[in-house]
Amino acid sequence: MSGSAYATLAGTRRLGPPTASRRSESPHGVGPLAAVAGAFTLAQLVLVRPGLGLGWDETVYVSQLSAHAPAAFFSAPRARGISLLVAPITSWSSSTPLLRVYLAVLAGLALYLALRAWRGLFPVRVLALAGALFASLWVTLLYGPQAMPNYWVAVGALAATGCCLRAWADRSDRAALWGLAASASLMAWMRPTDAVWVTLPLLVLALTVRHWRLLVALLAGLASGAVEWVIEAYVSYGGLTERLHAASAIEGGLGWHVAVVDQLRSLGGRALCRPCTGAMPNPVVDVWWLVLPVLAVVGLVVAVRARRTAATLVPLACAATAAFPYLFMIGYAAPRFLLPAYALVAIPVADGLIHLVTAPTGAWRRGAVTLLVVGLAGHLAVQLAVLERTVSRTDAQHRDWSRTAAELHRLGVTRPCLLTGQDAIPIAFYTGCASAATGGHNANTSRTALDRTAHRMPVADITPVGSRPPAYAHDWPAHRYGGLDLRVAPATKGGDAG
């Protein structure tokens, strides 16, 4: 097979292993992939703003290994991979811009490595377009520089699938096996349950073709990433089954829930659609999402006709299993949940698009190219518009948290301190305090413990104006600020700890 040729099926029409190219890695060959990754990093820094404050979930992950604030309550569904990823910065610095730049650079490098894992299976132009399609989504740009696990599951899924196909095509490719193990481990460190869903087709493939080294590499990678989560389940949650039950309860009870419409509602820039009510976004915002499966089918048809089905069918199967629980098993939506599916489906979609503009000849080709350019330009404009609105809205909320933290400081709530009530977790991080709750999914204390704590350090409760405060804070003096009642325990008002 020539160096620029597509991966083909092994000599017959049956579904067999793709044939990977063994050509050397020339600068020309990887240049477009590096350019896409570099542009992605630059776009994150320009469009998402390094000064964007940390979000709710980010404060939980960052606080686990932070020099700025005590560790927040770590609920059952979470995994510690992202906390370890950001630890080289957060363990000694509280600079959010530095953290954003660090994550943006890592995100670009990870995208490059994930795309490079597919070299020889598809032409570089297909991989470069796939990377550009994935990287230009507003949700990818928003979460690339955030301390959140979903993007890292996505690039891990993309790399793992490419490495799996390469190892299947060439059983002597030890680098592909190591890449598969490392990618599976990355996914499991970030979100173990997502890693299982993503790799189900790969596990079935390894068993079907009896490629035992491939199966061992995949299972070893998953085990190495998930072992900490499993151990923690027994140490802190009463066992693995109990942790899974607790995680399901926090997610609203996993079961048959059709969340497809919820995902459509969230595409307008809603970071978390729970409960997912309200009007649908402008139809132009949802067009790309509805066209995506159509283009994926086009890519599969192209692959079947070219007798290279495996390299397209496997990532589509992984994308389907990755998306399934978030489309049909939870009762709410968040756009970031589908990032692994978007990364995996990007390659077949890019392959289909390139076929649509190269298969015709003459005037038909010029028309197809024009249509593609106009369509992609419109798509990019929509993505950037949604991103700009989302970043502005997110930045405003984070600034509100920062101002509330400053007001709490003025009231004498300074480190060491403890916050309870509405948005206590993120505001506590901004204030440098610990956070606590006596009820709900983040319950980690009792009224008696709070009373004792109030004699040792400043304790404050945050309640929306007009809402009833919790019983333990009912008699605490209220200081109204920005639509909130900030109630500071009397024994610590002004910083006089008992």
N, C-alpha and C positions, 0 to 999 in steps of 0.2 A: 504494500500500500504506500502511495506517495505521501510525503510529509504533510501536504495540505489537504489530503482527502479525508472524507468523513470516516468515522468508525463504521465498519460493516459487520453484518452477521457472518458467522463462520461457514460460508460457502453454500448454505441452503436457505430455504424459506422458513425453516423452523426458528423459534426463538432461541438463540444461542448467545454465547458471550460476545460482546463487542471486541473488535480488534483495535487495540491501542497503538498509536504510533510510538516508535522508539527513538524519534529524532532528538538531536541535542537541543538544549535550551538556549537558543540564540537570543541576543538582545532584541532583534526584530520580532521574534515570536512572542515574547512576553511584554514588549513595549506597550501595546494597546491595553493590556490588563493593568499594568502599572499606571498608565495614564488615567484609566477609569477610577482606580483606587485613590490616586492622588487628588483627582477632581472631587471625589466623594468626601475626602478629609477636608479639603478647602471649603466645600459647600457647607459642611457642618459648622465650621468655625465662623463662616460669614452669616449664614442664615439662622442658626440656632442661638448664637450669641454665647460666648464663653461665660459671661456674667449671669446667665440664667440660673436662678436659685434652684436648690434641690427640691424635688417633689416629695409627696408623702412617702411613697414606697422607697424612694431613694434614701430618705433620712433613716429609714429602718436598716437598709443594707449598709449604708456608710457608717452608721453609728456602731456597728458591731466591732469594728476595728478602727476607732476614731480617737484622735487626740482632742477633739472639740467637745464631745458630749457623751454621756453614758449610753450604753447599748439599750436600744428600744426593745420592747417585747417582740420576740421572733415567733410568729405563728406557724402552725403545722405545715402549710403548703410551701413555705419558703425554703430555699436552699442557700448555702453559704458561698457558692462559687463566685458570685458578683462581689461579695464582701472581700474575698481574697484577691480578686482581680484589681480592685481599687486600693487595696491596702498599701501598696508602695507609695501612694500619695497621702491617703487619709490618715495613716498611722502617725504622720508627723506634721501635716499641714492641713489647715482649715480653709485653704483657698479654693473656692469653687471654680474660678476661671482656670486654675492650673489643672484641676481634676477634669474639666471639660476638654481641654487641649490634649491631655494624656489619653482620654478615652477616644477622642476623635482620631488621633493618630493610630491608636491600636485598632480601631474599627476599620480604618482604611487598609492597614496591613493585613488584617484578618480577611477582608473581602478579596484582596489580591491573592492570598494563599488559597482561599476556597475556590476561586476561579481557576487558579493554576492547577489544582487537583484534577481538573477536567481536560487538561491539555492532552491532545491525541485522540480524545473521544469526539470532540467537535472542533471545527475550525476556530481559530482565535477570534475571527470577526463575530462569530456567533456568541462566544463567551464574553467578548467585550460588550456587545449589545445587551446580553443578558445582565451583566453587571450594571450597566447604565440604567436599564429598566428598573432593576431592584433598588439601586442606590438613589434614584430620582423620586421614589415614592415619598410622600410627606412623612409617613410613619417611620420609614427607614432613616430619613434625615433627622427626625426628631429624637429617635431613641438610640441612634448610633453613639452620641456623646453622653448619654445618660447612664447612671449607675443602675441599670435594669438588665435582667437576664435574657429577655426575649430576642434581642438582636444576636446575642452570642449563641443561642440555640440555633438561630437561622443559619449563621455562617458555619457552625458545626455540622448542621444537617447537610448543607451544600457540599462541604468538603468530604464528609463521611460517605455520601452517595457516590461522588466522583471516585474516591479511593476504592470503594467497594467494587465498582464497575471495572476499574483498572486491574485490581487484584484478580477478579474473575477472568478477565481477558488474558492475563499473563500470570500464571501461578508462580513465576520466579520473581515477580515484582515485590520485593520485600519492603521497599519504601512505601508502596501503597498500603500494605498491611499495617505498618507503623502509623501511617497517616490516618487510616481507619480507626485504629485504637485510640489515637490522640483526639480525634474529632468526636468519637463517641464519649470519651471521658469528659471532654469540654461540655458537651450537652448535658451529661448526667450531673456534673458539678453545678451547672446552672439551674436546671429544672429536671429532676430525674423522671418524673412521669411523662413530660414532653419527650424526653429522649427515648423512652420505650415506644411511644406512639410513632415517632418519626422512623425508628429503625425496624418496626415490625416487618415491612416488606423485605428489608435486607436480611433479617433473620430467616424469613421464609425462603428467600433466594439461596442463602448459604446451605440450608438444609436440603432444598430441592436438588441442587447441583452437587451436593455432597463435597463441598469445598470446606474441609474441616479446619484448615488454617485460617480461612476467612472467618468462619464461625467463632473460632477461639479468639481471634483478634477483636472481633466485635463485642463478644461477651466480656472479655477482659477489660476493654475500654469502658463499657457500661458499668461494670462492677467497680473499677477503680474510681470512677466519678461518683457513684452512688453510695459507696461504703460509709462515708461520713454521715450522710443523711439517714442511713439505716441504723448506724450506731446511735446517733442522736435520738432516733425514734425510741429506742429501748431505754436510753438514759433519761430523757426528758418527757416522753409522751406515753410511756407505759407499754411500748411495743410497736412493731411495724403496722399491724392491723389497726391499732388504736390511732396511730398518726394518720393513716389513710382515711379513717372515719372522720377524724377531726378536720382534716383538710377538705373532705367532701362537704362537711357541714358549713365550713367557712365559705365555700364556693356556692352555697345555697342548696346543696344536696344534688350530687351528680345523678343524672337519670336522663330520660328522654325529654329534652327541651329543644325545640326548634328555634335557634337564635340567628337564623339567616337574615331576617328583617332587622334584628337588633344590630347586626354587623353593618348593614346598609345605613342605619341611622347614625352609627358611630363614625362613618367615613367623613362626616363634615368637620371633624376635628375634636370629637369628644374622647378624651383620654380614657374615661370609664363611663360606660352607659349602663348604670345600675341604680335604680330601675330604668330600663330603657324605654322611656316614653317621650312624647313630644313629636313635633313634625319631622318628616324626612328632610334631608338636605336637598338643595337644588339638584334636580336630576342630572345635570352635567357633572356633578361631583361623583355620582355613582356609576357613570357610563363605563369607566375603565374596569370596574369590578365585575360588571355584568358581561363585558366583552372578554375578560380574561379566560374563562373556561372554554369559550368558542375558539380562541386562538390556541389554547392548549390542545384542543382536538385537532385543529389544523396541523399543528406540529407533529402530533402522533400519526396522522394520515400521511404526512410527508415522510416520516421515518419508516412507516410500514412499506410504502411504495419503493423506498430506497433500500429496503432490506437491512435496516439498522434499527430495528424496533427496540432492542433492549436498552440502549443508551437513553431513549426517550421514555419508554414505559416505566422504568424503575423510578426515576425522579418524580414522575406523575403519581405513581402509587404512593411514594413516601409523602408527597404533598397532600394527597387525599387523606392518609391516616393521620398526618399532623394536624390537618384542619378539622377532622371529624369531631373530636370532643368539644371543640369551641363553636362548632356550628350546630351540634345536635345533642350536647350533653350538659350544657350549663344554661341558666336562665337569664344571662346578661351578656354584654359584649364589651370588648376593648380592642381597638384596631391592632395593637401590638401582639395580640395572641396569634395572629395569622402570619406573622413575619416569616416563620420557617416555611410555610406553604408558599408564600410569595417568592422566596429565594429559590426554592426547588422548581417551581413552575416557570421561572424566568427563562431557563435554558430552552425548554421545548417551545415556549412562546417566541423567543428570539429566532430560533431555527425556522419556525413557521413564517415569521415576518420576512426573513431574508429570502426564503423560497418564493414568497408571494411577489417580491419585487425583482427577483432574478430569473424566474421561470419564463415570464412573458418576454417578447422581443419587440423591437421597434417602438412604435408609438404607445403600444400597450405597456411596455416597460416604463417609459417616461411617465405615463399616467399613474402607474402603480407607485413609482418612486415619489411623485408629487403628493399623492394621497397619503403615503406613509409619513412623509416629512410634515405635512400639515397636521395629520392626526397626532403624531408624537409631540409637535410643538404645542398643540392645544392641550394635550395631556399634561405636559410639563407645566404649562401656565396654570392649570387647575391645581396641580400638586403644590406649586409654590404659593398660590393664593391661600389654600387651606393651611399650609405650614405657617405662613405669616400671621394669620388670624389666631392659630393655635398657640404659637409662641407668645404673641402679645397677651392673650388671655391668661396663659400659664404664668407669664412674668408678672402680671398684675396680682394674681393670687399669691405668688411667692413674696412679692413686696408687701402685701398685707400681713403675711406671717412675720416678716422681718420687722415691720412697724409695731406689731403687737408684742414681739419679743422686746423691742426697745422700751415700750411702755411698761412691761413687766419689770425690766431692769430699773426703771424710774421709781417703781413702787417697792423696790427693795428685794425683788426676786432675782437673786444672783447665785452663781455656783458656790457650793452645791445646793441644788434646789429640786423641786418635784412639781410637775404639772399634771392636772387631770382635766377631763371635760372635752369639749368639742375641739377637734384638730389638735389635741394635746400632743400627739406624737411629733408632727412636723414643727409645731411652735416650740415644743420643748427642745428640739434639736437646735433651732435658731437661737433659743435663749441660753443654751448650754446646760439645760436641766435634764433630769430623768423624767420619764413619763409613766403614768400608771392608770389603771382602770379597774373598777370593782365589778363590772359587768360587760357583756358583749364578747366578741371574738378575741379581743385583746386583754381580757381580764387577767390581772396578775397580782392583785393585792386585795386587801379588805379594809373596812372602815377603821377597825382597830389599829391596823398597821399604819394607816394614814395619820391617825391621831398621834401615834408615837413618833412618826416621822416629823410631824409639825413642831415637835419640841426640839428637834435637832437641826432642822434646816427650813428655809422658806418653802411653803407649799401654797399653791394657788390653783383655783378651778376656773375654767373658761366656759361660760354659758351664753348662748345667744340672748340678746335682750328680749324679754317677754316670755322666755322659757323658764320652767321651774328648775332650780338648781338641785343637785343631789342632796340627800338628807345631811350628809356630813359637812356640806358647805353652806347650809341654809342660813346660818347665823353669821357667816363671815362677811365683813364689810365689802360691798360691791363698788367697783370703780368702772364706770361706763366708758367704753372706748371703742369706736368704730363698729357699732352694732353688737358689741360683746359686753357682758358683765364679767369683769376680772375680779374674782373674790380671793383675797389673800388671807390665809389663816392668821387670826389676831396675834397669836404668840410670836409670829415672825414678821409682822408688818414693820416696814422700815429696816428690816434685816436684823432685828433683835431675836436671835434664836434663843430658845429656852435652854 
